Amino acid sequence: MKSRNKSAFTMIELIVYMGIIVAVLLLDLALTKVIKVGNPAENIFWEAVEDSWNEMNIKSQIYHTGYRIDFNRDRMVFIPGDRRIKRKTIDYPGTLELKQHVQFSVADDGFESPRTIHWYTTDGQEKYQQRIQLGWSGYRLKTIY
């Protein structure tokens, strides 16, 4: 019998190779999902901020009034210029804090001075940058780590 020179993968080798690739991809997918989920309290907080921001935009246009937004040590307060509109308060999650009090006004035409608000973890590391834009475009949230 002649001996064959094998220069290709056998079927078993291909199956093992594909199994390793699938395992690595599934592990990567699982880790990506865990990282994106993050802290549920922070996710709920940012959803509440977005909802309140949109509500502020709509009510400002309906009532032709400006807003003042106070970022206190433990909560964010949306204060309308028109007394017929209720204030909206959002408490910060226990994992986030601000180093200083921030306050700014949004005019009835939507104008606001651009600024960046830095959010920190309780151990002092910067976690988010909330960039306030001009007009009703709102803000952008950038995760630092």
C-alpha positions as CSV (number, residue, x, y, z in Angstrom):
1,M,0.0,0.0,0.0
2,K,1.1,3.5,-0.7
3,S,1.2,5.9,2.1
4,R,-0.8,9.1,1.6
5,N,0.6,12.5,2.4
6,K,-2.0,14.4,4.4
7,S,-2.0,18.1,3.7
8,A,-5.5,18.9,4.8
9,F,-7.5,18.9,8.0
10,T,-9.5,15.8,8.8
11,M,-13.2,16.1,9.6
12,I,-12.6,15.6,13.3
13,E,-10.0,18.4,13.4
14,L,-12.4,20.8,11.6
15,I,-15.2,20.0,14.1
16,V,-12.9,20.6,17.1
17,Y,-11.6,23.8,15.5
18,M,-15.2,25.1,14.9
19,G,-16.2,24.2,18.5
20,I,-13.3,26.3,19.9
21,I,-14.3,29.2,17.7
22,V,-18.0,29.0,18.8
23,A,-17.0,28.8,22.4
24,V,-14.8,31.9,22.2
25,L,-17.6,33.8,20.4
26,L,-20.2,32.8,23.0
27,L,-17.9,33.8,25.8
28,D,-17.3,37.2,24.2
29,L,-21.0,37.7,23.7
30,A,-21.8,36.8,27.3
31,L,-19.1,39.2,28.6
32,T,-20.2,42.0,26.4
33,K,-23.8,41.6,27.6
34,V,-22.7,41.7,31.3
35,I,-20.6,44.9,30.7
36,K,-23.4,46.6,28.9
37,V,-26.0,45.8,31.6
38,G,-23.8,47.6,34.2
39,N,-25.5,48.8,37.3
40,P,-29.3,48.5,37.1
41,A,-29.9,51.5,39.5
42,E,-27.7,53.7,37.2
43,N,-29.6,52.5,34.1
44,I,-33.0,53.4,35.7
45,F,-31.5,56.8,36.8
46,W,-30.4,57.7,33.2
47,E,-33.7,56.6,31.8
48,A,-35.5,58.8,34.3
49,V,-33.2,61.7,33.4
50,E,-33.9,61.2,29.7
51,D,-37.7,61.0,30.3
52,S,-37.6,64.2,32.5
53,W,-35.5,66.0,30.0
54,N,-38.0,65.2,27.2
55,E,-40.9,66.2,29.4
56,M,-39.2,69.5,30.2
57,N,-38.8,70.2,26.4
58,I,-42.4,69.5,25.7
59,K,-43.8,71.5,28.6
60,S,-41.5,74.4,27.9
61,Q,-42.8,74.6,24.3
62,I,-46.5,74.2,25.4
63,Y,-46.4,76.8,28.3
64,H,-43.7,79.1,26.7
65,T,-41.6,79.0,29.9
66,G,-38.0,78.3,30.8
67,Y,-36.6,75.9,33.3
68,R,-33.9,75.9,35.9
69,I,-32.1,72.6,36.5
70,D,-30.3,72.1,39.8
71,F,-27.8,69.3,40.2
72,N,-27.6,69.1,44.0
73,R,-25.4,66.7,46.1
74,D,-28.0,63.9,46.1
75,R,-30.7,64.8,43.5
76,M,-31.5,66.5,40.3
77,V,-34.4,69.0,40.3
78,F,-36.2,70.4,37.2
79,I,-37.8,73.7,38.2
80,P,-40.2,75.2,35.7
81,G,-40.6,79.0,35.3
82,D,-44.4,78.6,35.2
83,R,-45.9,77.7,38.6
84,R,-48.7,75.7,37.0
85,I,-46.1,73.0,36.2
86,K,-44.9,70.7,39.0
87,R,-41.2,70.3,39.8
88,K,-39.6,67.0,39.0
89,T,-37.0,65.5,41.3
90,I,-34.8,62.6,40.5
91,D,-32.6,61.1,43.3
92,Y,-29.1,59.9,42.3
93,P,-28.3,56.2,42.6
94,G,-26.1,55.4,45.6
95,T,-23.2,54.6,43.2
96,L,-23.0,58.1,41.7
97,E,-22.2,61.6,43.0
98,L,-21.3,65.1,41.9
99,K,-18.3,66.9,43.4
100,Q,-20.0,70.3,43.2
101,H,-23.4,71.9,42.9
102,V,-24.3,72.7,39.3
103,Q,-27.2,74.9,38.2
104,F,-28.2,76.2,34.8
105,S,-31.2,77.6,33.0
106,V,-32.9,76.6,29.9
107,A,-34.7,79.5,28.1
108,D,-38.2,79.2,26.8
109,D,-36.8,79.0,23.3
110,G,-34.6,76.0,24.3
111,F,-31.3,77.9,24.5
112,E,-28.9,76.7,27.2
113,S,-25.2,77.4,27.7
114,P,-23.1,74.4,26.7
115,R,-21.4,72.7,29.6
116,T,-20.1,69.3,30.8
117,I,-21.2,67.8,34.1
118,H,-18.8,65.2,35.5
119,W,-20.3,62.2,37.4
120,Y,-18.1,60.3,39.8
121,T,-18.3,56.9,41.6
122,T,-18.4,56.9,45.4
123,D,-14.6,56.2,45.4
124,G,-13.9,59.4,43.4
125,Q,-13.3,58.0,39.9
126,E,-15.0,59.9,37.0
127,K,-17.5,57.6,35.4
128,Y,-19.7,59.7,33.1
129,Q,-19.5,63.0,31.3
130,Q,-22.9,64.5,30.6
131,R,-22.5,67.1,27.8
132,I,-25.3,69.7,27.6
133,Q,-25.8,70.9,24.1
134,L,-27.3,74.1,22.7
135,G,-31.0,74.2,21.9
136,W,-33.5,71.4,22.4
137,S,-30.9,68.8,21.3
138,G,-30.5,67.9,24.9
139,Y,-27.4,66.1,26.2
140,R,-24.9,63.4,25.4
141,L,-23.7,60.9,27.9
142,K,-20.2,59.5,27.6
143,T,-19.1,56.6,29.8
144,I,-15.5,57.0,30.9
145,Y,-14.9,53.5,32.1
